[in-house]
């Protein structure tokens, strides 16, 4: 069984207004989730204490919802509450993720579902920010843009062309016309000249090269331009090292995700193992610490926590615990 939430508001506390709003909300939820009444176990309503003219459950029955069990309750009054608001929860047979529906003035309750939303996650390598970013994007039904993959693609492009990555001028010349595109859907596919390089860019060599080319002003300018364009067109989650400070300084939510170098080294070893690559703990840890230093001391957009970002230390947390913390912080604001 799974739950689908929704809410709407009334223009006034009158029976006809309640009937219209409840019918509109319930059928919108049915339509968005391709539901039939047979699948609905029950519908739970709650309404603010300023609604007295008609119980939402009665309005639902009058609207033709005769199969599910219906319940109505009144919410306690509290200062700052959205007035004339009806909330609903569908309990539905099956196991899948429902689409929530917020209408009229209730859209302000879930700005993440009703308007363009940008979430920025910054932090050092191996902190878990990419995993968290992907899950956040999935939870909110928005796009995940892997900015690190874009810099890795820049490094791979130059390496394939035999360019010395320490030659900034040569790198800039190559990146000026880089045939880089990203395909966005449930995940991100990184393409160079139409070739899917999503796996090829995940080696330690490419990662080190990405950290170097990312220090060059021209490369960063080129990538930031692409990233801002994507974020301006649709809701998305971006992760990197300067998202909240440089790429999207006006992001709706900013988090700085970190962990100890020991924890990050273990995570990196696990990732390499899944790719069939071998490495020892000390060398991986040393590489991570060197990269941390390089990223934090580069001249262009160094790794640092934005002043208005929320610090999230994942060292002693599971992914689920970290997500719970971040969801709570987001919900506090929206």
C-alpha positions as CSV (number, residue, x, y, z in Angstrom):
1,X,0.0,0.0,0.0
2,X,1.2,3.5,-0.8
3,X,0.0,7.1,0.0
4,X,-0.7,10.0,-2.2
5,X,-1.0,13.5,-0.7
6,X,-2.7,16.6,-1.9
7,X,-4.2,19.9,-0.8
8,X,-6.3,22.8,-2.0
9,X,-7.8,26.0,-0.6
10,X,-11.2,27.6,-0.7
11,X,-12.2,31.1,-1.7
12,X,-14.8,31.1,1.1
13,X,-16.4,28.7,3.6
14,X,-19.6,27.8,1.6
15,X,-21.0,24.3,0.8
16,X,-20.8,24.9,-3.0
17,X,-17.3,26.1,-2.8
18,X,-16.2,23.1,-0.7
19,X,-17.9,20.7,-3.1
20,X,-16.2,22.3,-6.1
21,X,-12.7,22.3,-4.5
22,X,-12.9,18.8,-3.2
23,X,-14.2,17.4,-6.5
24,X,-11.4,19.2,-8.4
25,X,-8.7,18.0,-6.1
26,X,-9.8,14.4,-6.0
27,X,-10.2,14.0,-9.7
28,X,-6.9,15.7,-10.3
29,X,-5.2,13.1,-8.1
30,X,-7.0,10.3,-9.9
31,X,-6.0,11.7,-13.2
32,X,-2.4,12.3,-12.4
33,X,-2.0,8.8,-10.9
34,X,-4.2,6.9,-13.4
35,X,-6.3,5.6,-10.6
36,X,-9.6,3.8,-10.4
37,X,-11.8,3.9,-7.3
38,X,-11.4,0.1,-7.0
39,X,-7.7,0.7,-6.2
40,X,-8.3,3.2,-3.4
41,X,-8.6,1.8,0.1
42,X,-9.6,5.0,1.8
43,X,-9.4,8.8,1.6
44,X,-8.4,10.8,4.7
45,X,-9.3,14.5,4.8
46,X,-8.2,17.2,7.2
47,X,-9.4,20.8,7.1
48,X,-8.4,23.9,8.9
49,X,-10.6,25.1,11.8
50,X,-12.1,27.9,9.7
51,X,-14.1,25.5,7.5
52,X,-17.5,24.6,9.0
53,X,-20.0,24.6,6.2
54,X,-19.5,21.0,4.9
55,X,-17.3,18.1,5.7
56,X,-14.9,17.3,2.9
57,X,-15.7,13.6,3.2
58,X,-19.4,14.4,2.5
59,X,-18.4,16.5,-0.5
60,X,-16.4,13.6,-1.8
61,X,-19.3,11.2,-1.5
62,X,-21.5,13.7,-3.3
63,X,-18.8,13.8,-6.0
64,X,-19.2,10.1,-6.7
65,X,-16.6,8.5,-4.5
66,X,-18.7,5.7,-3.3
67,X,-16.2,2.8,-3.0
68,X,-13.4,4.0,-0.8
69,X,-13.8,4.6,3.0
70,X,-13.9,8.3,3.7
71,X,-12.8,10.1,6.9
72,X,-12.7,13.8,7.8
73,X,-10.9,15.6,10.7
74,X,-10.4,19.2,11.8
75,X,-6.9,20.5,12.3
76,X,-6.0,22.5,15.4
77,X,-5.8,26.2,14.9
78,X,-2.3,27.7,15.0
79,X,-0.8,31.0,14.1
80,X,0.5,31.3,10.5
81,X,-1.5,28.4,9.2
82,X,-2.7,28.6,5.6
83,X,-6.4,29.6,5.9
84,X,-9.4,27.7,4.3
85,X,-7.2,24.7,3.5
86,X,-8.3,21.1,2.8
87,X,-5.6,18.4,2.9
88,X,-6.1,14.8,1.6
89,X,-4.3,11.5,1.7
90,X,-5.2,8.6,-0.6
91,X,-4.2,5.1,0.6
92,X,-3.9,3.0,-2.5
93,X,-3.4,-0.7,-3.1
94,X,-0.1,-1.7,-4.6
95,X,3.5,-0.5,-4.3
96,X,4.7,2.5,-6.4
97,X,5.4,6.2,-6.0
98,X,2.4,8.4,-6.3
99,X,2.2,11.9,-7.8
100,X,1.2,14.5,-5.2
101,X,-1.2,17.2,-6.2
102,X,-1.4,20.7,-4.7
103,X,-3.9,23.2,-6.1
104,X,-4.9,26.8,-5.7
105,X,-3.3,28.5,-2.7
106,X,-2.1,25.2,-1.4
107,X,0.7,25.3,-3.9
108,X,2.7,27.3,-1.4
109,X,2.8,24.3,0.9
110,X,4.8,22.4,-1.7
111,X,6.8,24.8,-3.7
112,X,9.0,21.9,-4.8
113,X,6.0,20.4,-6.7
114,X,4.5,23.6,-8.0
115,X,7.3,25.8,-9.3
116,X,10.9,25.6,-10.5
117,X,13.2,24.3,-7.7
118,X,17.0,24.3,-7.5
119,X,19.0,22.4,-4.9
120,X,22.7,22.8,-4.7
121,X,25.0,20.2,-3.0
122,X,28.7,21.0,-2.6
123,X,31.4,19.0,-0.9
124,X,34.7,17.1,-1.4
125,X,35.1,13.9,-3.4
126,X,33.6,10.8,-1.8
127,X,31.3,12.7,0.6
128,X,28.3,11.0,-0.8
129,X,26.8,14.1,-2.4
130,X,26.2,12.5,-5.8
131,X,24.3,9.6,-4.3
132,X,22.3,11.9,-2.2
133,X,21.7,14.3,-5.2
134,X,20.3,11.4,-7.3
135,X,18.0,10.3,-4.6
136,X,16.8,13.8,-3.9
137,X,16.0,14.3,-7.6
138,X,14.1,11.0,-7.7
139,X,12.1,11.9,-4.5
140,X,11.1,15.3,-5.8
141,X,10.6,14.1,-9.4
142,X,13.1,16.6,-10.8
143,X,16.3,16.4,-12.8
144,X,19.7,15.4,-11.5
145,X,22.6,17.2,-13.2
146,X,26.0,15.6,-12.5
147,X,28.3,18.6,-12.9
148,X,31.4,16.6,-12.0
149,X,30.8,14.3,-14.9
150,X,31.0,17.3,-17.2
151,X,34.5,18.2,-15.9
152,X,35.5,14.6,-16.2
153,X,34.4,14.6,-19.8
154,X,36.6,17.7,-20.4
155,X,39.6,15.9,-19.0
156,X,38.9,12.7,-21.0
157,X,38.5,14.7,-24.2
158,X,41.9,16.4,-23.7
159,X,43.5,13.1,-22.7
160,X,42.2,11.4,-25.9
161,X,43.6,14.2,-28.0
162,X,47.0,13.8,-26.3
163,X,46.9,17.2,-24.7
164,X,49.1,17.9,-21.7
165,X,46.6,18.8,-19.0
166,X,49.1,21.1,-17.4
167,X,49.1,23.3,-20.6
168,X,46.2,25.6,-19.8
169,X,46.2,27.3,-23.2
170,X,46.1,24.0,-25.0
171,X,43.3,22.7,-22.8
172,X,41.3,25.9,-23.3
173,X,41.6,25.6,-27.1
174,X,40.4,22.0,-27.0
175,X,37.5,22.8,-24.7
176,X,36.3,25.7,-26.8
177,X,34.8,23.3,-29.3
178,X,34.2,20.3,-27.1
179,X,31.3,18.2,-28.5
180,X,29.9,17.6,-25.0
181,X,26.2,17.0,-24.4
182,X,24.2,15.4,-21.6
183,X,21.1,13.4,-21.9
184,X,18.8,13.9,-18.9
185,X,16.2,11.4,-17.8
186,X,16.1,9.1,-14.8
187,X,19.9,9.4,-14.9
188,X,22.5,11.4,-16.8
189,X,24.2,10.1,-19.9
190,X,27.4,12.0,-20.7
191,X,28.2,12.1,-24.4
192,X,31.4,13.1,-26.3
193,X,30.8,13.3,-30.1
194,X,27.7,11.2,-29.5
195,X,29.6,8.5,-27.6
196,X,28.4,7.5,-24.2
197,X,31.4,8.0,-21.9
198,X,29.5,7.7,-18.6
199,X,31.7,4.7,-17.5
200,X,34.9,5.9,-19.2
201,X,35.0,9.1,-17.1
202,X,34.9,7.2,-13.8
203,X,38.5,6.1,-13.6
204,X,41.0,7.5,-11.0
205,X,43.1,8.9,-13.9
206,X,40.2,10.9,-15.4
207,X,39.1,12.0,-11.9
208,X,42.6,13.5,-11.2
209,X,42.6,15.1,-14.7
210,X,39.2,16.6,-14.0
211,X,40.4,18.2,-10.8
212,X,43.2,19.8,-12.7
213,X,41.3,21.1,-15.8
214,X,38.6,22.4,-13.5
215,X,41.0,24.9,-12.1
216,X,41.2,26.7,-15.5
217,X,39.0,29.8,-15.8
218,X,38.0,29.1,-19.4
219,X,36.9,25.5,-18.7
220,X,34.9,26.5,-15.7
221,X,33.3,29.4,-17.6
222,X,32.3,27.0,-20.4
223,X,30.8,24.4,-18.1
224,X,29.1,26.9,-15.8
225,X,27.4,28.5,-18.8
226,X,25.9,25.1,-19.7
227,X,24.9,24.3,-16.2
228,X,23.1,27.6,-15.6
229,X,21.2,27.2,-18.8
230,X,19.9,23.8,-17.8
231,X,18.9,25.0,-14.3
232,X,17.1,28.1,-15.7
233,X,14.9,25.9,-17.8
234,X,13.7,23.3,-15.3
235,X,13.8,22.1,-11.7
236,X,17.0,20.2,-10.9
237,X,19.5,19.1,-8.3
238,X,23.2,19.9,-9.0
239,X,26.2,18.7,-7.1
240,X,29.8,19.8,-7.3
241,X,32.3,22.0,-5.5
242,X,31.1,25.5,-6.3
243,X,27.4,25.1,-7.1
244,X,26.1,27.2,-4.2
245,X,29.0,29.7,-4.4
246,X,29.4,30.2,-8.1
247,X,27.2,28.2,-10.4
248,X,23.8,28.9,-8.6
249,X,24.4,31.4,-5.9
250,X,20.6,32.0,-5.7
251,X,19.7,28.3,-5.5
252,X,16.6,27.7,-3.4
253,X,18.5,25.2,-1.1
254,X,22.2,24.8,-0.5
255,X,23.9,22.0,1.4
256,X,27.6,21.3,2.0
257,X,28.0,17.5,2.2
258,X,31.2,16.2,3.7
259,X,32.8,13.2,5.5
260,X,36.2,12.3,7.0
261,X,38.9,11.3,4.4
262,X,39.0,7.7,5.9
263,X,35.3,7.2,5.3
264,X,35.5,8.7,1.8
265,X,38.5,6.5,0.9
266,X,36.5,3.4,1.9
267,X,33.6,4.5,-0.3
268,X,35.9,5.1,-3.2
269,X,37.4,1.7,-2.9
270,X,33.9,0.2,-3.0
271,X,33.1,2.2,-6.1
272,X,36.3,1.1,-7.9
273,X,35.6,-2.5,-6.9
274,X,32.2,-2.4,-8.6
275,X,34.0,-1.2,-11.7
276,X,36.5,-4.1,-11.6
277,X,39.4,-1.8,-10.6
278,X,41.8,-2.5,-7.8
279,X,43.5,-0.1,-5.4
280,X,44.8,0.0,-1.9
281,X,43.3,2.0,1.0
282,X,46.3,4.2,1.7
283,X,46.9,5.3,-1.9
284,X,43.2,6.1,-2.3
285,X,43.1,8.1,0.9
286,X,46.2,10.0,-0.1
287,X,44.8,10.8,-3.5
288,X,41.6,12.1,-1.9
289,X,43.5,14.3,0.6
290,X,45.6,15.7,-2.2
291,X,42.6,16.4,-4.3
292,X,40.9,18.1,-1.3
293,X,43.9,20.4,-1.0
294,X,44.0,21.1,-4.7
295,X,40.2,21.8,-4.9
296,X,40.3,24.1,-1.8
297,X,43.3,26.1,-3.0
298,X,42.6,26.6,-6.7
299,X,42.4,30.2,-7.8
300,X,39.1,29.8,-9.7
301,X,36.0,28.9,-7.7
302,X,37.7,26.9,-4.9
303,X,35.9,24.3,-2.9
304,X,34.2,26.1,0.1
305,X,31.0,26.2,1.9
306,X,28.6,28.9,0.9
307,X,27.7,31.2,3.8
308,X,24.0,30.3,3.6
309,X,24.6,26.6,3.1
310,X,23.7,23.9,5.6
311,X,26.5,21.6,6.7
312,X,25.8,17.9,6.4
313,X,28.4,15.5,7.8
314,X,27.8,12.0,6.5
315,X,30.6,10.2,8.3
316,X,28.4,8.4,10.8
317,X,25.2,8.4,8.8
318,X,23.6,6.1,6.3
319,X,22.3,7.5,3.1
320,X,18.8,7.1,4.4
321,X,19.6,9.1,7.6
322,X,21.2,11.8,5.5
323,X,18.3,12.1,3.2
324,X,15.9,12.3,6.2
325,X,17.9,15.3,7.5
326,X,18.0,17.1,4.2
327,X,14.3,16.4,3.5
328,X,13.5,17.9,6.9
329,X,15.5,21.0,6.2
330,X,13.8,21.5,2.8
331,X,10.4,21.0,4.3
332,X,11.0,23.6,7.0
333,X,11.4,26.2,4.3
334,X,8.7,25.2,1.8
